[in-house]
Amino acid sequence: MRIIPAIDIIDGKCVRLSKGDYDTKKIYNEDPLEVAKSFEAHGIQYLHLVDLDGAKSKHIVNHKVLEKIASKTKLKIDFGGGLKTDEDLRIAFESGAKQITGGSIAVKKKNVFESWIGDYGPERIILGADAKNGKIAVSGWQEGSNEDLIPFIQEYEEKGVKYVICTDISRDGMLEGPAFELYNAILAETDSIRLIASGGISEFNEIPKLKELGCEGVIIGKAIYENRISLSDLENYILHQ
């Protein structure tokens, strides 16, 4: 299972929110590159980079941060937040993203998101399926939708999506444990989805449980920044899993 630390960006700085609420912003580091390098130094190969300014303003904003990390580390970066147009996507890939995550766009402009899957291939386009009370949320989680989570994922599975990042918003940044039951339900109702768990990771022993469930990857944010999970433990897990 892939270990994927998260860096969320506001004003070029590394921050975390709770439940997607911008008013709960906590700055952890002024220099995201420094954080990314510390991940790489502990054997981590992947990074989930979220442009929170982009998510709010509905277009890519922090692509220079992406470019800096991509050019100065070997981390394989998936990038999301505010990707709404073909131009946003081009900038993200040209700035060094290996994959992009589309959330709101997959709800609001399905034809555009489907065209991205066709143009770039399903290995490079991740479906961001972020849910609150079983419904998909969009626009940096500031809006709800009428889309039910599992049928939404199934619809895109039929259209070729392979990777899905699913966040239970009620758990994000709360350090209360991941949504094991939700992930179990998704995996039971889909055939070929590579599910990446996100939100709520609070302690190391949850990671092997997610692997046992069948998750392909796990995104870890606040638990690292609040020293609940050490980079040394993650390094050891990557070496020996």
Secondary structure, DSSP 8 states (H G I E B T S, - for coil): -EEEEEEEEETTEEEEEETTEEEEEEEEES-HHHHHHHHHHTT--EEEEEEHHHHHHTS---HHHHHHHHHHS--EEEEESS--SHHHHHHHHHTT-SEEEESHHHHH-HHHHHHHHHHH-TTTEEEEEEEETTEEEETTTTEEEEEEHHHHHHHHHHTT--EEEEEEGGGTTS-S---HHHHHHHHHH-SS-EEEEES---STTHHHHHHHHT-SEEEE-HHHHTTSS-HHHHHHHHHH-
